[in-house]
Amino acid sequence: MSTSRPVSFSVLDLASITMGSTPAVSLSHSLDLARHAEKWGYDRFWLAEHHNMPGIASSATAVVIGHVAAGTSTIRVGSGGIMLPNHAPLVIAEQFGTLESLFPNRIDLGLGRAPGSDQAASRVLRRGLGAGGEDFPELLSELRSYFNPSGAKYSSVVRAIPGEGLDVPIWLLGSSGFSAQLAGQLGLPFAFASHFAPDYLMPALEIYRSNFRPSESLDKPRVMVGVSVTTAETEQEAKRLATSQQQAFLNMIRGRFSQLPPPVDSMDDLWSPHEEAALRKQFGYAVVGDPEQVKTRLQAVLDETDADELIIASQIYDHQARLKSFEIVADVRGKLTRKENG
């Protein structure tokens, strides 16, 4: 027998700083978006750790999570993610233990092993902590032991207060098979960044599901898929709005990190054929179009991935246009289904 159930939808906010604006404005827009997302029925609002990037304001991720959680009431708020090798696990346990104490049952801890920065910033961040994230499994084990010290190999005199004994859901994030396999073996939920690594999405999901072992956290796999969505009332306007993200990525592959630029009518004079091909490959799972096109494409993503949840990223220059895009996605959500055999 086949049944269907509603699909969970969440927001991944990069706290983009638009060209000519400031981090203060960006962070106020993040809170405004979170309040709207809560009203529109989104399940979570996650923020990502990035460093040394002039166009992203969420470097102090735990601080921004506290700001957003304090300004909302019911939506879950968390990290998408904290780059664990940048930090001492005790510090993360204390930060998220504090957040969970302030905002009970509303905090998520998504963890990644990438630096979230360029090599220069990574060296500054990771001095004495390891360079490439190879120690991620050990750091994760230590972090989890601070929340649940009973029987842990890190049962030392050091305790995370706040943190100890609190149930802060941990998600592993990834753009390859490494975290997928680890999440499966540990029985943790897994989120894949298909909005910037589309080619590895299906292989990573297969690795996660085939390696999954039930745990105290989960009895069966739970998959979240990141999707970049830009939508408006017309396809033409959606395509125009999407050029801001395209320009930002074009600057990045040219080695020039920038604030989020305003949209343009056409990218034809801005990229070479080779760069255009690279961008189209990069945004293989990006959804750009009017509401009906977005519904069709998101349903196809669900059918292909069998995801439990979609987390939507949207880098749009104009704040009101970004709000409208997320509102349209919220309306589309009710028309989508996820099939489940039972």
N, C-alpha and C positions, 0 to 999 in steps of 0.2 A: 504494500500500500504506500502511496506517495502523499505526503502532506506538505503544506507550505507554512511558513511563519514569517513575521516581520523581520526586516533586516536592521541591524544596529548601524547607525551612522554617527560619526564623530568628526571633529575638526582638528587638523594639524595646522597650527599657526606659527609661521616663521618670524612674526613680529617685524615685518619688512619696513625698512626706513625708505620712504620715497624720496626721489631726487629733490633736493632743496628743503627737505623737512628735517626733523630732529628725532632722536630716540624718545623723547618725552611724548611727542605726538603719536609715534608708533605704538607706545605702550598704552596710551589712552584709547587708541583704536582697537588694540587687542582686547581690552576690557569691554569695550562697547560691542565688539563682535561676540565675545563670550556671553554677554547678557542676551543678545539676540538669539544666539545658538541655543541657549537654555530655553527661551520662549518658544523656539521653533521645534524643540523636541530632540535635539542632538544629545547623544549619550555622554560624550566626553569632549574635553577641550585640552589638547596637548600642546606643549611648547617644546622647541628643540634647542639644544645647546650648540652654539657656534661661537667661534672666537676669531678675532682679527678680521672681521668682515664688516665693511662700512654700511652694508645694507641690511643688517640683522641686529635687532636690539635685545635678543633673549639670551645673552651670554651668561648672565647670572640667573640661570633657569629656575632654581628653587625660589628665589626672591620674586620672580615674575609669577610663578605658580601661586604663591601666597597672595600677591596683589589681585590676581584674577579670582581666586577662591573667595577672598574677602568681599569682592564686589558682586558675587553671584550667590545663589542659594542652594541649588539642587544638582547642577551639572557636575560630573566628575571632572577633576582637573589634575593634570599630570605631565610627565615628561615624555617627549617623543623624539629623542630621549636624552637622558643623562649619559655622557660618554665616560663610563666607569673608569677606564685606565687613566683618565685625567685627574682622578681624585683618590684620596684615602677612603676605603670603604666605610670606616668609622664615621667620617664626616657626612657621607651621604646618608647613612643610617640615622644620624642625629638630625640632619636637615629634614628628611622625610618623616621621621618620627615626630618632629615638631609640627610639621604640616598636618599630619594625621591627628595629632592631639588637638590642634586648633580647628580642624575641619573634618570631624570623624566620618568615616565611611565615604569620603569623597576624593581621596588622593590615590593616584596611580604612579607607579615607578617603572617607566620604560627605560631599558638600559641598552646601550650600544657599545661597541668596542673601537670604533673609528675615533680619530682625534677631534672631528668637528671643526677643523681649522687647517691652515697651511702648515708646512713643515717647520717654519720658524716659530710659529705660535705653539706648535706641538712640543718642540724642544723646551720652551719656557714652561709650559704646563706640566710636562711629564718628567721634569728633572728628578731623578731618584726614584721614579715610579715605573720605569720600563718604557721602551720607546714605541713598540709596534702593536700593542694589544695582545701579544701572545699569552700574557698572564691573565687574560680575562676570566677563564674558568675559575682560577684560584681566587681572584678578587671577588667574583660573584659568590663563591662559597663563603668567603669571609664576611661579605655583606649580609648574606642570609643568616649567618650565625648570630649576628648582632640582634636581629629581630627575633630569632628563635634559638637561644643558646643551648637548649637541652640536647645533649648528645653531640654537639658540634665539635669539630676538631679545634676550633678557635675558642674553646672555653677558658679564657684567660681572666685575669683580674680586670680587664678593660670591658666596660659595658656601655652600651648606647642608651643614654637617658636624655631626652625621650627616644623611644625606638623599641626597646626591649619589650617583647610580648605583644606588640601591635601588629595587626594584620594589614600590611600595605601590599596590595597586589603587585607582583613583579612580572613584567613582560620583557621578553628578549626581542630586540629589533635587529634586523639584518638586511643586507643587500646581496648576500651570497649564501653558500651552504653552511658556513661555520656555525653561526648562531642558530640556524634552523636545526641542525643536528643536536646541538647542545640543549636547545629548548625542548626538543622531543625527548631526549634522554632524561631530562630533569622533570618532565611533565609540566612545563610552564607554557603559558600562552605565547604565541609568536606573531609578530607584526613584520610584514615585508614592505620595503620601500620601493615599490614598483614605479613610483612617480619619478625616480631617477635611475633605476636599474631594471628596466622592463625585461631584458633578455633572461634574467636569472629567476624570474618570479615562479614559473611553474616547476623548474627543477628544485628550487628551495622548498616549495610547498610539499613536493613529493618526499624529499629528504625528511622534513619535519614530521609528516604524517607516518611515514614508514618506520621512523625511529621512536615514535611516541610511546611513553610508558606512563600509565596512570600514576598520579601522585596525590598528596593531600590537597594540592592546589586545584587539580583538574582530573576528571575521570575520562575525558576524551579530548582530542585536539581542539584547540580554539585558534582560529586564524583571523588576523586583521590584515587587510590589504590597503596600502596607501595609493590614492589616485589623485592626480592633479585635475581639477575641474574648473573650467572658465565658461560661464553661461550668461546669457542675456536674453532679452525677448526676441532678438533676431540673430541668425547665424552670423551675419555680417558684423554686428556689433560685438559678438562674442569673439570672433576672430581678431578684431581690432584690439580688444582688451587683452587678449593672450599675447600680443606682441611685447608687452612689458616684460613678462617672464622670458620670452624668447631672447629679447635684447640682453637681459641680465645673464642668461646662460652663455650667450655669444661673447659677452665681455669676459666671462669666467674662462672659457676655453682659450681666449686670447691672452689670459694671464692678467686681466684687469678686473679686479673686484670693484663693484660699484653699487651705489644706491639704486633702488628700483626705478627705472626710467618711465616717463609717460609713454602711452601707446602711440603707435604710428599707423598710418593707413596701409602701409605695405612694407615688408621686410626686404623686398627685392634689391634695393640699392644698398642694403646694409650687410648682407652676407654673400659669400662666394658659394658656388654650387657644392663644393666640398663641405663647407660649414652648414649649409642648409641640410644636406644629407645627414650630418652628424646630429643636428638638432632634431630632425624628424625621427631618427633612431632613438635618441635619448628620451623623447616624449612619446614613445610607442603606446603607452597606456594613458596618455593625456586625453581628456575629454573636453572638446571645445565645440559649442554649438547652441542651438536654441533648446527650449525645454524638451521637446519631443526627441530630438537627437540625443540629448543627455540621457533621457530615460532608456532609449534603445541601447546606448553604449554601456551604461552602468548595468543594465540587465545582462548584457553579454559578458561583462567582467564577472558578475556573480555566477553566471552559468559555467564559465570557464574555470573559475578558481574555487567555487563552492565555499567562498569566504563567509565567515560568521559576521563579519563587520567590515565596513569600508570607512577609512579615515580620509577625509577630503582636505587637500591642500589647494590654496588658491592665491596666487600672487597677482593681485590686481592693483593698479596704481591708485585709482579713485576709491576712497573708502565706501562711499555710498554704492558704487557699482559692485564692490566686493560684497557688501551686505546683501544686495539684490541677488548676486550669484548664489550665495549660501541659502537664501530664502527659496530660490527656485529649486535647488537640490533638495531642500526639506520637503517641498511639495511633491517632488518626483519620488521621494523615498516611499511614500504610501502606495505607489503604483508598482513597486518592485516586489519580487518574491524570491525566496530561497527555498528550493526543494529539499525535502528531507525524507529519506526512506524510513519507514517504520512499520 
